[in-house]
Amino acid sequence: MMLPHLTNADIVTMIALALLGTLIVALRSQHLTIFGVCVRALLVDIGAVLIVLAALFLPELVL
C-alpha cells in the first residue's frame, strides 16, 4: 500500500478550512473569554487538518 503525499492544494485546503472555521468560532463565541476563543479556534484548526488528511487517505484505506 502506497501512501499518498500532500500536495500544495491539500495544504491550501487545510489552511482555508482552518481560517474559515476559526472565523466562525470567533463570530459565534461572544460570551467566551479570549482564552476560550483561542482554545476553540485551535480545536477547529486541528479538525480542519484531520478532515483533509482523512479525505486524502480514505481512498487508500477503502481499496
N, C-alpha and C positions, 0 to 999 in steps of 0.2 A: 504494500500500500504506500503510495507516494503522497506525501503531504503537500498541499498547495502552499505557495508563498504569498505574502502580502504584496499587492501592487500599490501603486500610488493612488489609484481610485479607491481601494479599500481604506487606506489611511485617510483620504479626504472624506469618505463617508463616515468614518468614525468621528472625525473632528466635527463634521456638520451635525450629526446626531447628538453629539455631546453638547455643542453650543446651543442647539435648539432646545434640548431637554433642560439645560441649565437656565435658559431664559424663561421657560415655562415655570420651572420651580421658583425662580426669583419673583416672578409676577404673582404666583399663587400663594406665596408664603409671607403674607403681610403681617401676621401676628407672631412670627418667629423672630428669634434674635439673629444677629449676623452669624454666629456660630452655627445655629440650626440650619440656616440657609446654606452655609458652606458645606455642612455635612450632607445635606440632601443633594446639593449640586454634585458633590464628589461621588455619591452613590449613583446618580444619574449618569455621570461620565463613565463610571466603571460598567454600568449596564449597557451603555452605547458601544463600548469596546467589545463586550461579550456578545451582543447581538450581531455585530459584523463578523466576529470570529465564528459564531455558530452558523451563520449563513454561508461562510466560506468553507467550513469543514463538514457541514451536514451532507452535501452530495457525496463526499468521500466515505462517510460512515454508512450511508444507505446502500451503496453498491456493494 
